[in-house]
Amino acid sequence: MKVLVIGGTSLLGDRIVRRFCEGAEVWYTVNSKEVPIQGAGRIRMDITEPESVEKGFREVNPDIAVLVAAYTEVDACERNRERAISLNIGGAEKVFRACQKNGTKLVYISTDAIFDGTKLEPYTEGDRPNPPNFYARTKLEAEKIVLQSVENLVCRVSTIYGNRSAHHRQNVVMWMIETLAAQKRIELFEDRFCNPTFADEAADVIATIALRGGTGIFHTTGRNCVSRVELGRLVAGVFGLDENLIVPVRSTAYQSVPRGLHSCLSVTKAEQFIGRKIQTVEESLRVLKDQIEEAPFGKNL
Ligand SMILES: NC(=O)c1ccc[n+]([C@@H]2O[C@H](COP(=O)([O-])OP(=O)(O)OC[C@H]3O[C@@H](n4cnc5c(N)ncnc54)[C@H](OP(=O)(O)O)[C@@H]3O)[C@@H](O)[C@H]2O)c1
């Protein structure tokens, strides 16, 4: 079994590479950074360039490709729509075509942001998307491209966090830990809810679904839905930090680009498929705490 992870330099990509390395020959792509991951092969690929995508697929000839790479900054996608289209839609289309040509199963990493967040119950895979911003529109278009083949798999995640390395983007939980540990106040939204997604756990769930032949759409976030304030309080509790530094605020005054307020996802379908419960936020935070104690990044907590 050969697996190609496109976007191995992102936190989730890194964890997906490591998870598949447990039983497969794994290759991953880099674009602007050269980041080594032990045990996996590295190739350069720009998904906006058809020759680059085709060359990568010829070189690796994967059974499974996981498309993690995307233009992920929501505000920037609104301003730079051409880049968002080129990377998120054009890139997905090129990878999809290469997979079709090569007989490769494609796993596409998507987002809870495709929902408008007006439903107060968790969204299921059958619910109708209604993207509230341009980033979400491009991700939904990519889902549609990928799902043209019934063999393919779409895994939706939300607010990714984990013990990042220096080359990974900052993530909300590490920022909370670092800020609270420095005894600084943090303003957190009390009115935005989602299922925070621990990269390590999501990688395991996604790889398990893919290796068991899952097709169609699965929600592969963390198990429960929390507001940012609730997430901050859980972080403070697990890491022994001062929750009085958390200042609840409403999101409306802060956001120029529309985002769904209640983009909670049901993970029941994924849990039934993999035959186990997905970790709650608190369980994942405890795993993260152990990881940080073993290999702290930045501050020594
Ligand atoms: N972050 C979240 O909270 C969140 C929430 C929901 C869904 N998602 C989805 O999860 C996935 C990962 O998101 P992330 O925020 O963790 O990603 P990220 O840190 O922004 O990383 C983006 C990745 O895309 C690669 N990339 C960028 N342009 C490329 C190109 N032209 N060709 C090939 N690769 C390119 C980057 O490679 P280089 O670094 O080498 O340039 C990097 O590996 C995305 O599909 C995103 O839509 C993320």
The ligand as an SDF file (V2000), in Angstrom:
LIG
                    3D

 48 52  0  0  0  0  0  0  0  0999 V2000
   -6.7990   25.0180   10.2240 N   0  0  0  0  0  0  0  0  0  0  0  0
   -8.0300   24.7030   10.5570 C   0  0  0  0  0  0  0  0  0  0  0  0
   -8.4600   24.9850   11.6820 O   0  0  0  0  0  0  0  0  0  0  0  0
   -8.9280   23.9930    9.5710 C   0  0  0  0  0  0  0  0  0  0  0  0
  -10.3050   23.8490    9.8700 C   0  0  0  0  0  0  0  0  0  0  0  0
  -11.1140   23.1340    8.9820 C   0  0  0  0  0  0  0  0  0  0  0  0
  -10.5680   22.5720    7.8350 C   0  0  0  0  0  0  0  0  0  0  0  0
   -9.2500   22.7560    7.5570 N   0  0  0  0  0  0  0  0  0  0  0  0
   -8.6900   22.1360    6.3430 C   0  0  0  0  0  0  0  0  0  0  0  0
   -7.6220   21.3120    6.7590 O   0  0  0  0  0  0  0  0  0  0  0  0
   -6.5590   21.3520    5.8040 C   0  0  0  0  0  0  0  0  0  0  0  0
   -5.2680   21.7760    6.4950 C   0  0  0  0  0  0  0  0  0  0  0  0
   -5.4540   23.0920    6.9800 O   0  0  0  0  0  0  0  0  0  0  0  0
   -4.2840   23.8370    7.7950 P   0  0  0  0  0  0  0  0  0  0  0  0
   -4.8460   25.1270    8.2610 O   0  0  0  0  0  0  0  0  0  0  0  0
   -3.7240   22.9020    8.7960 O   0  0  0  0  0  0  0  0  0  0  0  0
   -3.2370   24.0780    6.6360 O   0  0  0  0  0  0  0  0  0  0  0  0
   -1.9900   25.0830    6.5750 P   0  0  0  0  0  0  0  0  0  0  0  0
   -1.2450   25.0200    7.8510 O   0  0  0  0  0  0  0  0  0  0  0  0
   -2.4700   26.4240    6.0970 O   0  0  0  0  0  0  0  0  0  0  0  0
   -1.0980   24.4070    5.4470 O   0  0  0  0  0  0  0  0  0  0  0  0
   -1.4320   24.5160    4.1020 C   0  0  0  0  0  0  0  0  0  0  0  0
   -0.7430   23.4060    3.3670 C   0  0  0  0  0  0  0  0  0  0  0  0
   -0.9950   23.5770    1.9540 O   0  0  0  0  0  0  0  0  0  0  0  0
    0.2320   23.4740    1.2600 C   0  0  0  0  0  0  0  0  0  0  0  0
    0.1740   24.2640    0.0260 N   0  0  0  0  0  0  0  0  0  0  0  0
   -0.1000   25.5830   -0.0820 C   0  0  0  0  0  0  0  0  0  0  0  0
   -0.0760   25.9440   -1.3800 N   0  0  0  0  0  0  0  0  0  0  0  0
    0.2280   24.8330   -2.0970 C   0  0  0  0  0  0  0  0  0  0  0  0
    0.4080   24.5560   -3.4700 C   0  0  0  0  0  0  0  0  0  0  0  0
    0.2690   25.5050   -4.4100 N   0  0  0  0  0  0  0  0  0  0  0  0
    0.7160   23.3010   -3.8440 N   0  0  0  0  0  0  0  0  0  0  0  0
    0.8590   22.3120   -2.9160 C   0  0  0  0  0  0  0  0  0  0  0  0
    0.6930   22.5010   -1.5940 N   0  0  0  0  0  0  0  0  0  0  0  0
    0.3880   23.7540   -1.1890 C   0  0  0  0  0  0  0  0  0  0  0  0
    1.2690   24.0130    2.2130 C   0  0  0  0  0  0  0  0  0  0  0  0
    2.5530   23.5510    1.8130 O   0  0  0  0  0  0  0  0  0  0  0  0
    3.8810   24.4470    2.1050 P   0  0  0  0  0  0  0  0  0  0  0  0
    3.8260   24.7730    3.5670 O   0  0  0  0  0  0  0  0  0  0  0  0
    5.0060   23.5530    1.7530 O   0  0  0  0  0  0  0  0  0  0  0  0
    3.7530   25.6550    1.2350 O   0  0  0  0  0  0  0  0  0  0  0  0
    0.7710   23.3970    3.5340 C   0  0  0  0  0  0  0  0  0  0  0  0
    1.2040   22.0660    3.6500 O   0  0  0  0  0  0  0  0  0  0  0  0
   -7.0370   22.3000    4.7000 C   0  0  0  0  0  0  0  0  0  0  0  0
   -7.6000   21.5460    3.6540 O   0  0  0  0  0  0  0  0  0  0  0  0
   -8.1050   23.1410    5.3720 C   0  0  0  0  0  0  0  0  0  0  0  0
   -9.0530   23.6210    4.4380 O   0  0  0  0  0  0  0  0  0  0  0  0
   -8.4160   23.4620    8.3920 C   0  0  0  0  0  0  0  0  0  0  0  0
  1  2  1  0
  2  3  2  0
  2  4  1  0
  4  5  1  0
  4 48  2  0
  5  6  2  0
  6  7  1  0
  7  8  2  0
  8  9  1  0
  8 48  1  0
  9 10  1  0
  9 46  1  0
 10 11  1  0
 11 12  1  0
 11 44  1  0
 12 13  1  0
 13 14  1  0
 14 15  2  0
 14 16  1  0
 14 17  1  0
 17 18  1  0
 18 19  2  0
 18 20  1  0
 18 21  1  0
 21 22  1  0
 22 23  1  0
 23 24  1  0
 23 42  1  0
 24 25  1  0
 25 26  1  0
 25 36  1  0
 26 27  1  0
 26 35  1  0
 27 28  2  0
 28 29  1  0
 29 30  1  0
 29 35  2  0
 30 31  1  0
 30 32  2  0
 32 33  1  0
 33 34  2  0
 34 35  1  0
 36 37  1  0
 36 42  1  0
 37 38  1  0
 38 39  2  0
 38 40  1  0
 38 41  1  0
 42 43  1  0
 44 45  1  0
 44 46  1  0
 46 47  1  0
M  CHG  2   8   1  16  -1
M  END
$$$$
